[in-house]
């Protein structure tokens, strides 16, 4: 497979999609962004154009890519060697779009999903070429450059090996989950930290503020787990916990019960102005 002279395509011009496109714009060639919204495409292109010069200075041997935006899926994926889906986290939407990608993209194109919630194994039954389909989970580039790869369960070795070899040239750090794993690698470990922090607070051992302060003091991080959960949104955190609990028997209920108490009070985190912390002063500014 040739990669140097063929486009990379990102489906979705939202917050993460435009950042994924930005990272792929550091090695020349063509990067295409697809979205049904012209406004989102315009915002994505403006973001990449503004951020790219600073990013290029941090990637060895970098050169700017040509950025294209498309509202037509067939035109977007024409001759692509890699397509990364970064659409909203709705499994029914992904089950609709991946058969379309199979039909429209070149037969040798790698088809990847950035989903952090759904494994591509959940798409296998609607696909005819699962051997080229995989998860490719980004965090929040360019600040975090780690990328997790995971087979759909029927992925050939060649697409995984190609990405492991090529991604570092874009300044990315690939890691492979070698067996099916809900939460991949990092999020699975982070979920355990969040869950235990919630348990400690639910049992009255320490307050969220005290746990965060101790966490920062010991590990030297910017924030502790409760402030991080506020940033994600406590409703999202509870959805994730419910997903884990549905798959694994025996997980403690107290973390989910504590989250429900906060949600019942309308405390969703930073986005609602109040979660484990009070953000009302920030919202009034």
Secondary structure, 3 states (H helix, E strand, C coil): CCCCCCCEEEECCCHHHHHHHHHHCCECCEEEEECCCHHHHHHHHHHHHHHHHHHHCCCCCCECCEEEEECCHHHHHCCCCEEEECCCCCHHHHHHHHHHHHHHCCCCCEEEECCCCCCHHHHHHHCCCHHHEEEEEECCCCCCCEEEEEECCCCCHHHHHHHHHHHHHHCCEEEEECCCCCCCCHHHHHHHHHHHHHHHHHCCCCCHHHHHHHHHHHHCCCCCHHHHHHHHCHHHHHHHHHHHHHHCCCCCCHHHHHHHHHHHCCCCEHHHCECCCECHHHHHC
